[in-house]
Amino acid sequence: MNGIFIRWLTLTGAIILTSYLLDGIQVSGFVSAFFAAAMLGILNALFRPILILLTLPINILTLGFFTFVINALMLKTASGVITGFDVDGFWYAIFGSLIISAISWLLNSFINERGSVSYHRVDPATRYPKRRQPETRPQNENDTIDLENKGDDHWE
């Protein structure tokens, strides 16, 4: 349960940061952004899968870019329901949903399944193990064949 609350706060922070970056998205305060994040979470959980399934043919034709339109629709719907959270137009909704998704993804990448903030550094030496070198054995002069004698040498 702790993880959901932390992700909710990261989405709230992403909405506030997006309102500072884009003039067409206004948030009156933290509480409005908090409830907008809750509404976006509910809309994305309930309606987004249905919309993606219904628009699957056009989504395939546009190579998935129509998903940005669906995200913008969710953002506009949340702004219509929550007072104090306004999105001025369609293009602001498109760019806002892109920025909110990018910021939210970046912040959520530091949160593990239990909801705590963590960063796992991968050691490059263990990430890509070295190839095992073939064993070398000492050379013996009896192991060589003299090709100039055309096979006159014999093995011992």
N, C-alpha and C positions, 0 to 999 in steps of 0.2 A: 504494500500500500504506500510505503514511503517513496518508492520509485515513481509512482504515478504523480504524486504531489511535486516531486522535484522536476519531472518533465513538464508539468503544468506551469511551474514557475519559469522554466527555460522558454516555454512558448510565450509566456507573458513578457519576458524580457525581449524576445524576438519581435513581438508586436510593438513594444515601446521603442525599440531601436529603429524599426522600420518607419514608425511615425516621425522620427527625427530625420530619417534619410529621404523620405518622399513627402512632398507638400500635399499630395492628394489624400493622404491618410492622416486623420486626426484622432488622437486619443486624449480625453479630458483628464485622465489621471490613472493611477495604478489600479484602482478598483475596476474601472471600465476595461482596462487591458486584461485584468484578471478574469473578468466574466466573459470577455471576448475570446480569451484562450479556452475557457470552459466550453463556450458555444462551438468554437471551431473543433474542439475535441469530440463533442457529441455529434456534430454534423459529419465529421470525417469518419466516425465510427459507424453511424447509422446509414447515411445517405450516399456517401462517396462510393462504396462498393457497388451499390445498385446503379448509380450513374455511370460508373466505369463499365459495368456489364452491359447496360443499355446502349452505350456509345462505343462499344467494342469495334464495330466495323469502321467507323470514322477514325477511331484511335489507331487502328492498324494501318489505315491508309495514310495517316499523317505521321506514322512512325512514333506514336506516343506523345506527340506534341499537343494533342487535344486535351491531354491530362492537365496542362496548364490552364486551359479554359475552365475545366471542372474545378480546379483549385481556386480560380478567381471567382467562380460562382459561389463556392462555399464561403469565401471571404466577404463577398457582397451580401450574402444571406445573413452572415453573422453581424455585419454592420447594420442591417435593417432591423435586427432583433434587439441589439444591445444599444442603449442610449449612452452617448459619450464616446462611441466608436463609430467613425464615419469614413467611408471610402467614396471618393467623389465620382469616379468613373470606371469604365471597363478597363482601360489601360493601366490606371493606377492599381486596380485589383490584380491584373496580370503581373505587373512588376512587384507589387506588394507581396503577392503569394510566392513569387520566386525568391524574394529577399527573406521572407519569413521562413520558408522551407530551408534555405541555405543556412541561415543563422541557427535555426532549431536543430538541423542535422549536426552542425558543428558542435553546438553545446551538448547535445544528447550523446555524442560520440564519447564523451568523458564520463558518462553515467553507466554503471553496470546494471545487471539485472535486479540487484537488491536495492538499488536507488542511491548507492553511495558514489561519490565522485572518485574516479580512479583513472590512472594513466599507466598503461603497461608498455614499457619500453622493450622492444624486441632487440636482442643482441644480434648484430649482424653475423657474428661468427657462428652462432647456433642456428640462425635462420636458414642459411644456405650451407649445409655441411659440405666440407671439402670432399672431392672425389678421392677414393682410396687409390693410392699409387700401387702399381703392381710390385710384388716383391722382387727384389733384385738378388741374384745369387752370384757369388764370385765366379769369375771366368777362369777356366782352366785351359791351358794351351792345347790339351787333347780334345777340347770341344770344338775346335775350328777345323774347317775343311779347306784345303788348299785347292782352289779352283784351277790354278794353272797346271797342276799335275793331272788334272781331269779325272779325279776320283781315285788316284793311286793311294790316297791316305785311307787308313782303315781305323775304325773306332775301337777303343779299348774299354 
